[in-house]
């Protein structure tokens, strides 16, 4: 997460609170999905369930970097 945020800064992505809040929500969402999908010991999800889709939605508050 820290490297992704650092990269966002280096690439001059917008630093306004609304954008950063949505961007952080996306990174956190993607990280949770990756952790769930990397569990190879047990599969609890039906293999026919479609991949979740993330949307910009409502921001979760200002970025507190």
Order of alpha helices (4+ residues) and beta strands (2+ residues): alpha-alpha
